[in-house]
Each structure stands twice: as structure tokens, then as C-alpha cells.
Amino acid sequence: MTNTKSLVLGIGSQELTKKFYDNWSNDYDRTLADWNYKIPLKCANLLKIKLKCEPRRVLDLACGTGLFGNELKKIYNQSNLYGSDISNASLLIAKQKKIYDNLKCSSFEKIVKYNFKFDLISLIGAMTYVNNFNKLFDNVYLNLKLKGYFIFSHRIDLWKQNNFDKVLLHNENKFKVKYKSRPILYLPSNSDFQKKIKVRIILLQKY
């Protein structure tokens, strides 16, 4: 079992994070299921309600083993799904699921430039590891189509600590807030999280 205290407090450098998720990759899906992790499913269901049409191209940042990608493909099975993550071991598992059209080993703060722009970009369960929010938002903006969507989740405790309302305000010239969820249980069956740590799901649209 992985050290969940480190998930609460933060793992450390990007290299330590990469090693952490590489080591966890084989048990990741099973562990998250045991912890009753439903955020990828909730995000996919939200998109089903809010999006008027199927996104042609989707970039799943910090895709890990493909938990969100898998839920998204159940709804949008014609979408071309691209993924990136810093954990090679996680990407190998995602590849085996055959839900992504393209996978790259990359930090989500260094979005790989593609020859096209995306209809939807996601960052589910990884905003915790962002060091520079404005840089992330700039990169998402550059790779997103006009009126394209950016969906992400963020922990409520870190939202307050990061003064995240100010981050959204700073980027209001780029994105309009289309949806902000109430606080949702994150890992309800994990003793370190339970009801103590919740998340919020946000859907933004590019101007």
C-alpha cells in the first residue's frame, strides 16, 4: 500500500513524484477503487451534461493509468484522446487499455505543442502538483480551441492555501467559469482523507 500521508502533505520534487507514481502504477487502479475514488466518473458525467457536442480532440494532462480517459471514452467513443504524464510506468498501463490515440511522457506544466488545438483539455486529480498556476493556464490557453473547455479538479484545502479564487480572477480574460461544483468527497474510503479533504470540479471555457 502506498503512503497516503505523502498524498495529503505533498510528495516533493517532480523527480520524487515521478518515482512515487512509477512505483505505485501496478496497484494504482485497484487502490483508487478501494478508496472509492469517483472524481473521474463525476467529471465525465459533468461533460456529458455541459458539452453540446462530442469533443473531436481531447488532451488528458497527468493522465496516469487512464482513469479519466476510460470514463470519457465510455461517453465520447469517437473522440481522439491524447494523454501525457511524467510516469512512464503509468503510461504503459494506460497504453494497454487502448483508449488513447497518443501518449507522451511529459510534465503537464510543459504542454507539448501539437499541430492542432484541442476541443477539451483535462487535469483531473493533479492540480495539487502545479508549481506555477498562471503558466499552466497560459499553456492550456495556447493549446485550446476558441470556445474549447478546460476541466479540472482541485482540493478545497489547497484551494484556500493557494488563494485559487485569485488565480481564476487573474485568468478571467482567458477563461469563463462555466461550472464550479460544491465540495465533493475525494477519497472517502481512505482514512487520511475521508470527510476531511474534499475537492471541487471546475469547468472553464476559452474566450
Secondary structure, DSSP 8 states (H G I E B T S, - for coil): ---HHHHHH---SHHHHHHHHHHHHHHHHHHHHHTT--HHHHHHHHHHHH-SS--SEEEEET-TTTHHHHHHHHH-TTSEEEEEES-HHHHHHHHHTT--SEEEE--TTS----SS-EEEEEE-S-GGG-S-HHHHHHHHHHHEEEEEEEEEEEEHHHHHHTTHHHHHHHTTTTEEEEEE---EESSTTSTTTTTT-EEEEEEEEE-
